Amino acid sequence: MTTAYLSHQDCHRHEMGGGHPECPQRLDAIEDWLIAHGMDAALDRHDAPKVDLACLTRAHTARYVAEMQALLEGLERESAGGTPVPPRALDPDTFANGHTWAAALRAAGAAVKATDLVLDGQAENAFCAVRPPGHHATREQAMGFCFFNNVAVAARHALDVRGLDRVAVVDFDVHHGNGTEDILANDDRVLMVSIFQDPLYPYSGGEPLGPNMVNVPVPPYTRGPEVREMIEALWMPALERFKPQMVFISAGFDAHREDDLAQLGLVEADYEWITMRIMDVAKRHAKGRIVSCLEGGYHLSALGRSVGAHLRTLAGL
């Protein structure tokens, strides 16, 4: 089983300020775990390319893409002058620096390239170790640490460019993927299933925006056995009926019991189990084709261990 692993140094250079939880050290924690456990050589590594802007406009409005380009390229030019430029706030949580434009293009580009690698048979599945994350970015708004919606961009690429008829998006981040839902709701070529803590930022998801959304809000302090029961009862029948030809994962690991940004109680074994259940669906209906993109996860040790469990399962190791 070949698992592609996509990342790029540009994703380390995007910074949102000292003490911000969505920091470059998140990618270092993943790399450190892979090296410590001998998995770094077991993955098929690829540099994430910069996405074509036309890909972005399949998920975002052209106006929004142009606005982001103007703002972020402006910061890039300011930083190139050698004078330190402090991160610029787009909202109370989301900041950009002179490297954000390149990082955001690489993050979305990784998801698109991973889709092509898997569809072309060069990998059975893929994981994109990228930042900024994407699932809070709506059609016309950056928010929640996100600028472009990497998974939605890739899903639309699979449908509109590569000609698939049905794709599934699975989101197990502790926060509701409001941006992905905003972009993909009522697209009958897509089924999105998600599980998230409620109440919690972005305080959405209680009422699905379309019939193709299976939203599973769970209360704080819910632990792994209860989450597994909900997934089995609510996700799996919907996925089996839909029979996706490819599965995209918004892989957030901030539902881990050690992560301070929320209050759920998952552990590495739960992420391994969730990954296995997604793979079961993909094997039956999608020739095993999965593209997984990093979303949240802010306790560095727990993030490394959880991504490790996810990758080990994807790679069959």
TORGUMAR-169943 format. One line per 8 residues: their letters; for each residue x, y, z of C-alpha. Coordinates in steps of 0.05 Angstrom, whole numbers, plus 32768, in hexadecimal, padded with zeros to 4 digits. Layout:
N
a = X,Y,Z ~ ...
END
This chain:
317
mttaylsh = 8000,8000,8000 ~ 801E,8043,7FEA ~ 800E,8081,8013 ~ 8024,80C4,7FF6 ~ 803A,80F9,8027 ~ 8038,8141,800F ~ 8055,817D,8032 ~ 8081,81BA,8024
qdchrhem = 80B0,81E7,804A ~ 8085,8223,8037 ~ 8050,8207,8066 ~ 8081,8211,80A0 ~ 808D,825A,808F ~ 8045,8270,8098 ~ 8040,828C,80DF ~ 8006,82AD,8104
ggghpecp = 802D,82CA,813F ~ 804F,82B2,817E ~ 8025,8284,81A8 ~ 7FF2,8275,8172 ~ 7FDD,822C,8175 ~ 7FDE,8223,8129 ~ 802A,8226,8126 ~ 8062,820A,80FA
qrldaied = 8076,81DB,8132 ~ 8038,81B2,8122 ~ 8059,8197,80E3 ~ 809B,818D,8109 ~ 8076,8162,813C ~ 805B,8135,8104 ~ 80A0,812F,80E3 ~ 80C1,811F,8125
wliahgmd = 8090,80E7,8133 ~ 809A,80C9,80ED ~ 80E6,80CA,80F5 ~ 80E4,80AE,813C ~ 80B9,8074,8126 ~ 80DC,8065,80E5 ~ 80A1,8079,80BA ~ 80C2,80B3,8095
aaldrhda = 80DF,8083,8061 ~ 80A0,805A,805A ~ 8078,8092,803A ~ 807B,80AA,7FF2 ~ 808F,80F3,7FFB ~ 807B,812B,7FCD ~ 8085,8176,7FCF ~ 8043,819A,7FCF
pkvdlacl = 803D,81C6,7F91 ~ 801B,820A,7F90 ~ 7FD2,8202,7F7B ~ 7FB9,8220,7F3B ~ 7F8A,825A,7F4C ~ 7F55,823B,7F1E ~ 7F51,8201,7F4F ~ 7F42,8230,7F88
trahtary = 7F07,824F,7F63 ~ 7EE4,820C,7F60 ~ 7EDA,8213,7FAC ~ 7EE0,825E,7FB8 ~ 7EC5,829A,7F93 ~ 7EF4,82BB,7F61 ~ 7EEC,82FC,7F88 ~ 7F03,82DC,7FC9
vaemqall = 7F3F,82BB,7FA8 ~ 7F53,82FE,7F89 ~ 7F4B,8321,7FCD ~ 7F76,82EE,7FF0 ~ 7FAA,82F2,7FB9 ~ 7FAE,833E,7FBE ~ 7FB3,833E,800A ~ 7FE4,8304,8012
egleresa = 8011,8317,7FD7 ~ 8013,835D,7FF5 ~ 802D,8340,8036 ~ 805E,8316,800F ~ 807A,8354,7FED ~ 807F,837B,802F ~ 80A5,8342,804E ~ 80D5,833D,8013
ggtpvppr = 80EF,8382,8025 ~ 8114,8366,8061 ~ 80ED,838D,8096 ~ 80C7,835E,80C5 ~ 807C,8362,80B8 ~ 8050,834C,80F2 ~ 8019,831A,80E1 ~ 7FDA,833C,80C6
aldpdtfa = 7F97,8329,80E6 ~ 7F5F,8312,80B8 ~ 7F33,8302,80F4 ~ 7F41,82FA,813F ~ 7F5E,82B4,8134 ~ 7F7B,82B6,80ED ~ 7FBB,82DB,80DB ~ 7FE7,82DE,809D
nghtwaaa = 8031,82ED,8093 ~ 805D,82F5,8056 ~ 805F,82A9,804B ~ 8015,829B,8052 ~ 8005,82A2,8008 ~ 8038,826D,7FF5 ~ 8023,8240,802E ~ 7FD9,8244,801C
lraagaav = 7FE7,8235,7FD3 ~ 8012,81F9,7FE7 ~ 7FDE,81DF,8018 ~ 7FA7,81DF,7FE3 ~ 7FD9,81C7,7FAE ~ 7FEB,818B,7FD9 ~ 7FA2,8176,7FDD ~ 7F9A,817C,7F91
katdlvld = 7FDB,8158,7F82 ~ 7FC9,8121,7FB4 ~ 7F87,8118,7F90 ~ 7FAA,8110,7F4E ~ 7FDE,80DF,7F6A ~ 7FA7,80B3,7F86 ~ 7F7A,80B6,7F49 ~ 7FB5,80A8,7F1B
gqaenafc = 7FC7,806A,7F43 ~ 800A,8084,7F5C ~ 7FF3,807D,7FA4 ~ 7FB9,8059,7FC5 ~ 7FAF,8091,7FF6 ~ 7FD0,80D2,800C ~ 7FDB,8100,8047 ~ 7FE8,814A,8041
avrppghh = 8011,8165,807B ~ 8003,81AD,806C ~ 7FEF,81EE,808C ~ 7FC9,821B,808D ~ 7F8E,81EC,8097 ~ 7F4F,81F6,806E ~ 7F0C,81DD,8087 ~ 7EF4,821F,80A5
atreqamg = 7F01,8247,8065 ~ 7EBD,8255,8044 ~ 7EB1,8269,7FFD ~ 7EBF,82B2,800E ~ 7EE0,82B5,8052 ~ 7F21,82A3,8074 ~ 7F16,828F,80BD ~ 7F2A,825E,80F3
fcffnnva = 7F74,825C,80DD ~ 7F5E,824A,8095 ~ 7F67,8270,8053 ~ 7F54,823E,801C ~ 7F2B,81FF,8026 ~ 7F5D,81CA,8012 ~ 7F2E,818E,8015 ~ 7EF5,81B1,7FF1
vaarhald = 7F25,81C8,7FBA ~ 7F3E,8181,7FB2 ~ 7EF8,8163,7FB2 ~ 7EE1,8192,7F7C ~ 7F20,8182,7F54 ~ 7F0E,8138,7F58 ~ 7EC8,8146,7F40 ~ 7ED0,817F,7F0E
vrgldrva = 7F14,816F,7EF0 ~ 7F1F,8125,7EFB ~ 7ED7,8111,7EEC ~ 7EC1,80EB,7F2A ~ 7E77,80E8,7F39 ~ 7E77,80E0,7F85 ~ 7EA9,80F3,7FBB ~ 7EA3,80F1,8007
vvdfdvhh = 7EC1,8123,8038 ~ 7ECE,8109,807E ~ 7EDE,813E,80B3 ~ 7EF3,8126,80F9 ~ 7F11,8168,8111 ~ 7EF5,817E,8155 ~ 7EDA,81BE,8134 ~ 7EA1,81BD,8102
gngtedil = 7EBA,81C4,80BA ~ 7E8D,81FE,80AC ~ 7EB4,8214,806F ~ 7EB1,81D1,804D ~ 7E67,81CD,805B ~ 7E5D,8213,803F ~ 7E80,8200,7FFE ~ 7E64,81B9,7FF4
anddrvlm = 7E1E,81BB,8011 ~ 7DE9,81A7,7FDF ~ 7E1C,818B,7FAD ~ 7DFE,8146,7FA3 ~ 7E40,812C,7F8A ~ 7E5C,8133,7FD0 ~ 7E4B,8113,8013 ~ 7E6B,8135,8050
vsifqdpl = 7E6B,8112,8093 ~ 7E88,8134,80D0 ~ 7E8D,812F,811B ~ 7E9E,816B,8147 ~ 7E97,8186,818D ~ 7E59,81B1,819A ~ 7E59,81E6,81B3 ~ 7E9C,81FD,8199
ypysggep = 7EB8,822C,8164 ~ 7E9E,823B,812F ~ 7E5B,822D,8151 ~ 7E3B,820F,8114 ~ 7E27,81CB,80F9 ~ 7DE9,81BE,8123 ~ 7DBC,81C8,80E7 ~ 7DDA,81AA,80A7
lgpnmvnv = 7DDA,81D9,806C ~ 7DC7,81A2,803B ~ 7DAF,815A,8035 ~ 7DF5,8143,8023 ~ 7E0F,8155,8069 ~ 7E12,8124,80A3 ~ 7E26,8150,80DE ~ 7E31,812E,8121
pvppytrg = 7E3A,8160,8159 ~ 7E51,8142,819B ~ 7E54,8161,81E1 ~ 7E94,8172,8205 ~ 7EB8,813A,8229 ~ 7E9E,8104,81FA ~ 7ED2,80CD,81F4 ~ 7EE7,809B,81C0
pevremie = 7EB5,8062,81CB ~ 7E7A,8092,81C4 ~ 7E98,80B3,8186 ~ 7EA3,806F,8166 ~ 7E5A,805C,8173 ~ 7E42,809D,8152 ~ 7E6E,8093,8115 ~ 7E57,804B,810D
alwmpale = 7E0D,805F,8113 ~ 7E0D,80A0,80EC ~ 7E48,80A4,80BC ~ 7E4F,805D,80A4 ~ 7E08,8051,8089 ~ 7E0A,8093,8063 ~ 7E4E,8084,8045 ~ 7E38,803E,8031
rfkpqmvf = 7DFA,8059,800E ~ 7E22,808F,7FEA ~ 7E5A,8061,7FD1 ~ 7E8F,8097,7FC7 ~ 7EC3,808F,7F90 ~ 7EF6,80B4,7FBA ~ 7EFA,80CA,8003 ~ 7F18,810B,801C
isagfdah = 7F29,8113,8066 ~ 7F2D,8154,808D ~ 7F5B,8136,80C0 ~ 7F5A,8160,80FF ~ 7F78,8141,813D ~ 7F61,8176,8170 ~ 7F2C,8148,818D ~ 7F66,8125,81B1
reddlaql = 7F5D,8125,81FC ~ 7F9F,814A,8205 ~ 7F8C,8184,81D7 ~ 7F79,81C3,81FD ~ 7F51,81E5,81C6 ~ 7F15,81B7,81D3 ~ 7EFA,8184,8203 ~ 7EF1,8142,81DF
glveadye = 7F15,8102,81F4 ~ 7F30,80DE,81B8 ~ 7F73,80BA,81B9 ~ 7FA0,809C,8184 ~ 7F7A,805A,8182 ~ 7F3B,8080,8170 ~ 7F5D,80A2,8135 ~ 7F77,805F,811F
witmrimd = 7F30,8041,8123 ~ 7F10,807C,80FE ~ 7F45,8076,80C7 ~ 7F38,802C,80C0 ~ 7EED,8037,80B9 ~ 7EF8,806C,8083 ~ 7F27,803C,805F ~ 7EF2,8005,8062
vakrhakg = 7EC3,8032,803C ~ 7EF9,8047,800B ~ 7F0D,7FFF,7FFD ~ 7EC6,7FEA,7FEE ~ 7EB1,8024,7FC3 ~ 7EED,8050,7FB0 ~ 7F26,801F,7F9F ~ 7F45,8035,7FE1
rivscleg = 7F4E,807D,7FC9 ~ 7F56,80AD,8003 ~ 7F75,80F3,8008 ~ 7F7E,810C,8050 ~ 7F8F,8154,8061 ~ 7FA8,816E,80A4 ~ 7F78,819D,80C7 ~ 7F7D,81A9,8112
gyhlsalg = 7FA5,818B,814B ~ 7FCB,81BA,8179 ~ 7FEA,8190,81B1 ~ 802B,8180,818E ~ 8039,813C,81AD ~ 7FF1,8124,81A5 ~ 7FF1,813E,815D ~ 802F,8118,814A
rsvgahlr = 8015,80D8,8169 ~ 7FD0,80DE,814C ~ 7FE8,80EE,8105 ~ 8017,80B3,810D ~ 7FDD,8085,811D ~ 7FB6,80A1,80E2 ~ 7FF1,8098,80B2 ~ 8004,8053,80CB
tlagl = 7FBD,803C,80BD ~ 7FBA,805D,8078 ~ 7FFD,803D,8066 ~ 7FEA,7FF9,8082 ~ 8027,7FF8,80AF
END
